[in-house]
Amino acid sequence: KNVIYFISVSAEVLQKNLKAMEKSLKQLEIDIKNLNKSQNENDKFSEVMNDFISSANGQYEVMNSMYKMVDNLYKEMGKYYTFDVKKYAMEEFFNDIKAFKEFFQVSVREQCR
């Protein structure tokens, strides 16, 4: 049995969160560079934070590429189903597909009785 899960998340909110994350990571890199200039040589803070930044940047890149892939696939669906992706939000589209699937399943069950 195929199971389809729909998560109602605004693409706009995802995009804003990714931009905020990118901005925060860049600011943290700048702060660490500035801290290195005045830091005690025994202090390991910047070393630990550089490891964190490296890991966080990798995770950000994965999430950002996943978002771009989903956005591109949604645009392709817009072309296929002939709707304007700027006027028909992704979460609204998937909620409508979910509702259609549920109504269709009810209809099939009723017809099979």
SVG drawing of the C-alpha trace seen along z (x, -y; Angstrom):
<svg xmlns="http://www.w3.org/2000/svg" viewBox="-23 -42 72 46">
<polyline fill="none" stroke="black" stroke-width="0.4" points="0.0,0.0 1.4,-3.4 1.3,-6.0 1.6,-9.7 2.5,-12.2 2.0,-15.9 3.7,-18.4 2.2,-21.8 5.2,-24.1 5.2,-27.5 7.9,-27.6 8.2,-31.3 9.0,-30.6 11.6,-28.0 13.2,-30.4 13.3,-33.2 14.7,-30.8 17.5,-29.6 18.4,-33.2 18.5,-34.1 20.7,-31.0 23.1,-32.0 23.3,-35.5 24.0,-34.3 26.7,-31.9 28.5,-34.6 28.3,-37.0 29.6,-34.3 32.6,-33.7 33.3,-37.5 33.0,-37.5 35.4,-34.6 38.0,-36.2 37.8,-39.4 38.1,-37.4 41.2,-35.6 43.0,-38.9 42.6,-39.6 42.4,-36.1 44.6,-34.5 46.6,-31.7 45.4,-29.2 41.7,-29.9 40.2,-27.2 36.9,-29.0 37.7,-30.0 39.0,-26.5 35.8,-24.9 33.6,-27.5 35.5,-27.0 34.6,-23.3 31.0,-24.2 30.9,-26.7 32.3,-24.1 29.7,-21.6 26.9,-24.1 27.9,-25.4 27.7,-21.8 24.3,-21.3 23.1,-24.6 24.3,-23.7 22.4,-20.4 19.2,-22.1 19.5,-24.9 20.1,-22.4 17.1,-20.4 14.9,-23.5 16.1,-24.5 15.3,-21.0 11.8,-21.0 11.2,-24.5 12.3,-23.4 10.1,-20.3 7.1,-22.5 7.7,-24.8 7.7,-21.8 4.4,-20.6 3.0,-24.1 3.9,-23.7 2.5,-20.2 -0.8,-21.1 -0.9,-24.6 -1.1,-26.8 0.8,-29.9 3.2,-28.9 3.3,-32.5 -0.4,-32.6 -0.9,-29.0 1.2,-28.3 3.0,-25.0 1.3,-24.1 -2.1,-25.0 -1.5,-22.8 -0.5,-19.8 -3.4,-20.2 -5.7,-20.2 -4.0,-17.1 -4.4,-15.4 -8.1,-16.3 -8.7,-15.0 -7.0,-11.7 -9.2,-11.3 -12.4,-12.1 -11.4,-9.8 -10.8,-6.9 -14.2,-7.5 -15.8,-7.5 -14.1,-4.3 -15.2,-2.6 -18.8,-3.7 -18.8,-2.5 -17.5,0.9 -20.3,1.6"/>
</svg>
